[in-house]
Amino acid sequence: MEMKLELVLVPVTDVDRAKSFYHEQAGFEVDVDHRAGDDFRVVQLTPPGSACSITVGIGITSAEPGSVRGLHLVVTDIVAARDALIERGVEVAEIRHFDGGAWRTGPHPQRSDYNSFADFADPDGNTWLLQERGYAAAGA
């Protein structure tokens, strides 16, 4: 039996601000923006190339805004992905990798899968982690 994760709820304080951040700055596609009165709104957004979307809204979760931590966006070229986000106005931390028991600045020297990271947050403090996988296979 397959089980596919297709939607993650991200709690926010201001739906329009979050929609703007995720669409205009992070580059997510807006799939749905539906209202059913003042107490219910669903905005579904999908990262480029992803089979899983996020939803921000009103009346969809009791989680505290900013409480989601460490959602991963897996990319084939972390340097290019980070640069693109920065160009769109997202504040992204320096790329880092784990080596010899300590964090080091920059992508992993061999660009091996799952070993290079950079993080950022949305306006409410929900955090995201870029993680590189497939750099060598992509011929980058």
Secondary structure as UniProt FT lines:
FT   STRAND          7..9
FT   HELIX           15..20
FT   HELIX           21..25
FT   STRAND          29..35
FT   TURN            38..39
FT   STRAND          41..46
FT   TURN            48..49
FT   STRAND          53..58
FT   TURN            65..66
FT   STRAND          71..75
FT   HELIX           78..87
FT   TURN            88..89
FT   STRAND          96..99
FT   TURN            100..101
FT   STRAND          102..105
FT   TURN            109..110
FT   TURN            113..114
FT   STRAND          116..121
FT   TURN            123..124
FT   STRAND          127..132
FT   TURN            135..139
//
